[in-house]
Amino acid sequence: MFKNLGNIANLVKSIGQLPDRMSRLKQQMESKRICGRACEGDHQVRVEVSGLGLVHEVDISSTLLAPEHKSLVQKLTLDAINHAVTQAKALHVEAIREATHGVELPGLEKILEEMAK
């Protein structure tokens, strides 16, 4: 009957550490920068986002700044943003896995898999 008390105590201790771990994780993700790129020929759009997915910078190659390239600029910008955000999600999920290492929470892995989509 008392065999599992040690496991329960460890779980409670680990869960108690989660708020600090998650706070540090948020700070780390805010400071990370992920770059997404989309190219077509010599035309390029580059987008930089934080680990939380907030866009910080958009760089459009000068070859795209002519009016006839408007639809291409829109497409490449969208593709670059999606590329960067997808990478940011993957980084965030991996950081959460590290922060919750050793804490067995039912359903956590399924939630993280959904976050990465």
MODELLER restraints for C-alpha pairs under 7 A, 6 or more apart:
rsr = mdl.restraints
at = mdl.atoms
rsr.add(forms.Gaussian(group=physical.xy_distance, feature=features.Distance(at['CA:11:A'], at['CA:103:A']), mean=6.37, stdev=0.5))
rsr.add(forms.Gaussian(group=physical.xy_distance, feature=features.Distance(at['CA:14:A'], at['CA:103:A']), mean=5.88, stdev=0.5))
rsr.add(forms.Gaussian(group=physical.xy_distance, feature=features.Distance(at['CA:15:A'], at['CA:103:A']), mean=6.75, stdev=0.5))
rsr.add(forms.Gaussian(group=physical.xy_distance, feature=features.Distance(at['CA:18:A'], at['CA:100:A']), mean=6.96, stdev=0.5))
rsr.add(forms.Gaussian(group=physical.xy_distance, feature=features.Distance(at['CA:21:A'], at['CA:99:A']), mean=5.64, stdev=0.5))
rsr.add(forms.Gaussian(group=physical.xy_distance, feature=features.Distance(at['CA:22:A'], at['CA:99:A']), mean=6.75, stdev=0.5))
rsr.add(forms.Gaussian(group=physical.xy_distance, feature=features.Distance(at['CA:25:A'], at['CA:95:A']), mean=6.75, stdev=0.5))
rsr.add(forms.Gaussian(group=physical.xy_distance, feature=features.Distance(at['CA:29:A'], at['CA:50:A']), mean=6.57, stdev=0.5))
rsr.add(forms.Gaussian(group=physical.xy_distance, feature=features.Distance(at['CA:29:A'], at['CA:51:A']), mean=4.25, stdev=0.5))
rsr.add(forms.Gaussian(group=physical.xy_distance, feature=features.Distance(at['CA:29:A'], at['CA:52:A']), mean=5.71, stdev=0.5))
rsr.add(forms.Gaussian(group=physical.xy_distance, feature=features.Distance(at['CA:29:A'], at['CA:92:A']), mean=6.81, stdev=0.5))
rsr.add(forms.Gaussian(group=physical.xy_distance, feature=features.Distance(at['CA:30:A'], at['CA:50:A']), mean=5.59, stdev=0.5))
rsr.add(forms.Gaussian(group=physical.xy_distance, feature=features.Distance(at['CA:30:A'], at['CA:51:A']), mean=5.68, stdev=0.5))
rsr.add(forms.Gaussian(group=physical.xy_distance, feature=features.Distance(at['CA:30:A'], at['CA:52:A']), mean=6.02, stdev=0.5))
rsr.add(forms.Gaussian(group=physical.xy_distance, feature=features.Distance(at['CA:31:A'], at['CA:50:A']), mean=6.52, stdev=0.5))
rsr.add(forms.Gaussian(group=physical.xy_distance, feature=features.Distance(at['CA:32:A'], at['CA:50:A']), mean=5.37, stdev=0.5))
rsr.add(forms.Gaussian(group=physical.xy_distance, feature=features.Distance(at['CA:32:A'], at['CA:51:A']), mean=5.12, stdev=0.5))
rsr.add(forms.Gaussian(group=physical.xy_distance, feature=features.Distance(at['CA:33:A'], at['CA:48:A']), mean=6.36, stdev=0.5))
rsr.add(forms.Gaussian(group=physical.xy_distance, feature=features.Distance(at['CA:33:A'], at['CA:49:A']), mean=5.62, stdev=0.5))
rsr.add(forms.Gaussian(group=physical.xy_distance, feature=features.Distance(at['CA:33:A'], at['CA:50:A']), mean=4.68, stdev=0.5))
rsr.add(forms.Gaussian(group=physical.xy_distance, feature=features.Distance(at['CA:33:A'], at['CA:51:A']), mean=6.17, stdev=0.5))
rsr.add(forms.Gaussian(group=physical.xy_distance, feature=features.Distance(at['CA:34:A'], at['CA:48:A']), mean=5.53, stdev=0.5))
rsr.add(forms.Gaussian(group=physical.xy_distance, feature=features.Distance(at['CA:34:A'], at['CA:49:A']), mean=5.32, stdev=0.5))
rsr.add(forms.Gaussian(group=physical.xy_distance, feature=features.Distance(at['CA:34:A'], at['CA:50:A']), mean=6.14, stdev=0.5))
rsr.add(forms.Gaussian(group=physical.xy_distance, feature=features.Distance(at['CA:34:A'], at['CA:51:A']), mean=6.76, stdev=0.5))
rsr.add(forms.Gaussian(group=physical.xy_distance, feature=features.Distance(at['CA:34:A'], at['CA:84:A']), mean=5.98, stdev=0.5))
rsr.add(forms.Gaussian(group=physical.xy_distance, feature=features.Distance(at['CA:34:A'], at['CA:87:A']), mean=6.89, stdev=0.5))
rsr.add(forms.Gaussian(group=physical.xy_distance, feature=features.Distance(at['CA:34:A'], at['CA:88:A']), mean=6.34, stdev=0.5))
rsr.add(forms.Gaussian(group=physical.xy_distance, feature=features.Distance(at['CA:35:A'], at['CA:46:A']), mean=6.84, stdev=0.5))
rsr.add(forms.Gaussian(group=physical.xy_distance, feature=features.Distance(at['CA:35:A'], at['CA:47:A']), mean=5.66, stdev=0.5))
rsr.add(forms.Gaussian(group=physical.xy_distance, feature=features.Distance(at['CA:35:A'], at['CA:48:A']), mean=4.44, stdev=0.5))
rsr.add(forms.Gaussian(group=physical.xy_distance, feature=features.Distance(at['CA:35:A'], at['CA:49:A']), mean=6.47, stdev=0.5))
rsr.add(forms.Gaussian(group=physical.xy_distance, feature=features.Distance(at['CA:35:A'], at['CA:84:A']), mean=5.43, stdev=0.5))
rsr.add(forms.Gaussian(group=physical.xy_distance, feature=features.Distance(at['CA:36:A'], at['CA:46:A']), mean=5.73, stdev=0.5))
rsr.add(forms.Gaussian(group=physical.xy_distance, feature=features.Distance(at['CA:36:A'], at['CA:47:A']), mean=5.11, stdev=0.5))
rsr.add(forms.Gaussian(group=physical.xy_distance, feature=features.Distance(at['CA:36:A'], at['CA:48:A']), mean=6.26, stdev=0.5))
rsr.add(forms.Gaussian(group=physical.xy_distance, feature=features.Distance(at['CA:36:A'], at['CA:80:A']), mean=4.84, stdev=0.5))
rsr.add(forms.Gaussian(group=physical.xy_distance, feature=features.Distance(at['CA:36:A'], at['CA:81:A']), mean=6.21, stdev=0.5))
rsr.add(forms.Gaussian(group=physical.xy_distance, feature=features.Distance(at['CA:36:A'], at['CA:83:A']), mean=4.92, stdev=0.5))
rsr.add(forms.Gaussian(group=physical.xy_distance, feature=features.Distance(at['CA:36:A'], at['CA:84:A']), mean=3.92, stdev=0.5))
rsr.add(forms.Gaussian(group=physical.xy_distance, feature=features.Distance(at['CA:37:A'], at['CA:45:A']), mean=5.79, stdev=0.5))
rsr.add(forms.Gaussian(group=physical.xy_distance, feature=features.Distance(at['CA:37:A'], at['CA:46:A']), mean=4.50, stdev=0.5))
rsr.add(forms.Gaussian(group=physical.xy_distance, feature=features.Distance(at['CA:37:A'], at['CA:47:A']), mean=6.36, stdev=0.5))
rsr.add(forms.Gaussian(group=physical.xy_distance, feature=features.Distance(at['CA:37:A'], at['CA:80:A']), mean=4.58, stdev=0.5))
rsr.add(forms.Gaussian(group=physical.xy_distance, feature=features.Distance(at['CA:37:A'], at['CA:83:A']), mean=6.78, stdev=0.5))
rsr.add(forms.Gaussian(group=physical.xy_distance, feature=features.Distance(at['CA:38:A'], at['CA:44:A']), mean=5.79, stdev=0.5))
rsr.add(forms.Gaussian(group=physical.xy_distance, feature=features.Distance(at['CA:38:A'], at['CA:45:A']), mean=5.44, stdev=0.5))
rsr.add(forms.Gaussian(group=physical.xy_distance, feature=features.Distance(at['CA:38:A'], at['CA:46:A']), mean=6.62, stdev=0.5))
rsr.add(forms.Gaussian(group=physical.xy_distance, feature=features.Distance(at['CA:38:A'], at['CA:76:A']), mean=5.33, stdev=0.5))
rsr.add(forms.Gaussian(group=physical.xy_distance, feature=features.Distance(at['CA:38:A'], at['CA:79:A']), mean=5.84, stdev=0.5))
rsr.add(forms.Gaussian(group=physical.xy_distance, feature=features.Distance(at['CA:38:A'], at['CA:80:A']), mean=4.85, stdev=0.5))
rsr.add(forms.Gaussian(group=physical.xy_distance, feature=features.Distance(at['CA:39:A'], at['CA:45:A']), mean=6.55, stdev=0.5))
rsr.add(forms.Gaussian(group=physical.xy_distance, feature=features.Distance(at['CA:39:A'], at['CA:76:A']), mean=6.78, stdev=0.5))
rsr.add(forms.Gaussian(group=physical.xy_distance, feature=features.Distance(at['CA:43:A'], at['CA:61:A']), mean=6.10, stdev=0.5))
rsr.add(forms.Gaussian(group=physical.xy_distance, feature=features.Distance(at['CA:43:A'], at['CA:63:A']), mean=6.05, stdev=0.5))
rsr.add(forms.Gaussian(group=physical.xy_distance, feature=features.Distance(at['CA:43:A'], at['CA:64:A']), mean=6.15, stdev=0.5))
rsr.add(forms.Gaussian(group=physical.xy_distance, feature=features.Distance(at['CA:44:A'], at['CA:60:A']), mean=6.23, stdev=0.5))
rsr.add(forms.Gaussian(group=physical.xy_distance, feature=features.Distance(at['CA:44:A'], at['CA:61:A']), mean=5.39, stdev=0.5))
rsr.add(forms.Gaussian(group=physical.xy_distance, feature=features.Distance(at['CA:45:A'], at['CA:59:A']), mean=5.72, stdev=0.5))
rsr.add(forms.Gaussian(group=physical.xy_distance, feature=features.Distance(at['CA:45:A'], at['CA:60:A']), mean=4.59, stdev=0.5))
rsr.add(forms.Gaussian(group=physical.xy_distance, feature=features.Distance(at['CA:45:A'], at['CA:61:A']), mean=6.25, stdev=0.5))
rsr.add(forms.Gaussian(group=physical.xy_distance, feature=features.Distance(at['CA:45:A'], at['CA:76:A']), mean=5.89, stdev=0.5))
rsr.add(forms.Gaussian(group=physical.xy_distance, feature=features.Distance(at['CA:45:A'], at['CA:77:A']), mean=5.78, stdev=0.5))
rsr.add(forms.Gaussian(group=physical.xy_distance, feature=features.Distance(at['CA:45:A'], at['CA:80:A']), mean=6.36, stdev=0.5))
rsr.add(forms.Gaussian(group=physical.xy_distance, feature=features.Distance(at['CA:46:A'], at['CA:58:A']), mean=5.79, stdev=0.5))
rsr.add(forms.Gaussian(group=physical.xy_distance, feature=features.Distance(at['CA:46:A'], at['CA:59:A']), mean=5.02, stdev=0.5))
rsr.add(forms.Gaussian(group=physical.xy_distance, feature=features.Distance(at['CA:46:A'], at['CA:60:A']), mean=6.48, stdev=0.5))
rsr.add(forms.Gaussian(group=physical.xy_distance, feature=features.Distance(at['CA:46:A'], at['CA:80:A']), mean=6.00, stdev=0.5))
rsr.add(forms.Gaussian(group=physical.xy_distance, feature=features.Distance(at['CA:47:A'], at['CA:57:A']), mean=5.63, stdev=0.5))
rsr.add(forms.Gaussian(group=physical.xy_distance, feature=features.Distance(at['CA:47:A'], at['CA:58:A']), mean=4.52, stdev=0.5))
rsr.add(forms.Gaussian(group=physical.xy_distance, feature=features.Distance(at['CA:47:A'], at['CA:59:A']), mean=6.32, stdev=0.5))
rsr.add(forms.Gaussian(group=physical.xy_distance, feature=features.Distance(at['CA:47:A'], at['CA:80:A']), mean=5.76, stdev=0.5))
rsr.add(forms.Gaussian(group=physical.xy_distance, feature=features.Distance(at['CA:47:A'], at['CA:81:A']), mean=5.80, stdev=0.5))
rsr.add(forms.Gaussian(group=physical.xy_distance, feature=features.Distance(at['CA:47:A'], at['CA:84:A']), mean=6.67, stdev=0.5))
rsr.add(forms.Gaussian(group=physical.xy_distance, feature=features.Distance(at['CA:48:A'], at['CA:55:A']), mean=5.95, stdev=0.5))
rsr.add(forms.Gaussian(group=physical.xy_distance, feature=features.Distance(at['CA:48:A'], at['CA:56:A']), mean=5.59, stdev=0.5))
rsr.add(forms.Gaussian(group=physical.xy_distance, feature=features.Distance(at['CA:48:A'], at['CA:57:A']), mean=5.02, stdev=0.5))
rsr.add(forms.Gaussian(group=physical.xy_distance, feature=features.Distance(at['CA:48:A'], at['CA:58:A']), mean=6.50, stdev=0.5))
rsr.add(forms.Gaussian(group=physical.xy_distance, feature=features.Distance(at['CA:48:A'], at['CA:84:A']), mean=6.69, stdev=0.5))
rsr.add(forms.Gaussian(group=physical.xy_distance, feature=features.Distance(at['CA:49:A'], at['CA:55:A']), mean=4.26, stdev=0.5))
rsr.add(forms.Gaussian(group=physical.xy_distance, feature=features.Distance(at['CA:49:A'], at['CA:56:A']), mean=5.34, stdev=0.5))
rsr.add(forms.Gaussian(group=physical.xy_distance, feature=features.Distance(at['CA:49:A'], at['CA:84:A']), mean=6.29, stdev=0.5))
rsr.add(forms.Gaussian(group=physical.xy_distance, feature=features.Distance(at['CA:49:A'], at['CA:85:A']), mean=6.88, stdev=0.5))
rsr.add(forms.Gaussian(group=physical.xy_distance, feature=features.Distance(at['CA:50:A'], at['CA:88:A']), mean=6.91, stdev=0.5))
rsr.add(forms.Gaussian(group=physical.xy_distance, feature=features.Distance(at['CA:51:A'], at['CA:88:A']), mean=4.77, stdev=0.5))
rsr.add(forms.Gaussian(group=physical.xy_distance, feature=features.Distance(at['CA:51:A'], at['CA:91:A']), mean=6.63, stdev=0.5))
rsr.add(forms.Gaussian(group=physical.xy_distance, feature=features.Distance(at['CA:51:A'], at['CA:92:A']), mean=6.22, stdev=0.5))
rsr.add(forms.Gaussian(group=physical.xy_distance, feature=features.Distance(at['CA:52:A'], at['CA:88:A']), mean=6.40, stdev=0.5))
rsr.add(forms.Gaussian(group=physical.xy_distance, feature=features.Distance(at['CA:53:A'], at['CA:85:A']), mean=5.24, stdev=0.5))
rsr.add(forms.Gaussian(group=physical.xy_distance, feature=features.Distance(at['CA:53:A'], at['CA:88:A']), mean=5.70, stdev=0.5))
rsr.add(forms.Gaussian(group=physical.xy_distance, feature=features.Distance(at['CA:64:A'], at['CA:73:A']), mean=6.33, stdev=0.5))
rsr.add(forms.Gaussian(group=physical.xy_distance, feature=features.Distance(at['CA:89:A'], at['CA:115:A']), mean=6.91, stdev=0.5))
rsr.add(forms.Gaussian(group=physical.xy_distance, feature=features.Distance(at['CA:89:A'], at['CA:116:A']), mean=5.49, stdev=0.5))
rsr.add(forms.Gaussian(group=physical.xy_distance, feature=features.Distance(at['CA:90:A'], at['CA:116:A']), mean=5.47, stdev=0.5))
rsr.add(forms.Gaussian(group=physical.xy_distance, feature=features.Distance(at['CA:93:A'], at['CA:112:A']), mean=5.91, stdev=0.5))
rsr.add(forms.Gaussian(group=physical.xy_distance, feature=features.Distance(at['CA:93:A'], at['CA:115:A']), mean=6.91, stdev=0.5))
rsr.add(forms.Gaussian(group=physical.xy_distance, feature=features.Distance(at['CA:93:A'], at['CA:116:A']), mean=6.46, stdev=0.5))
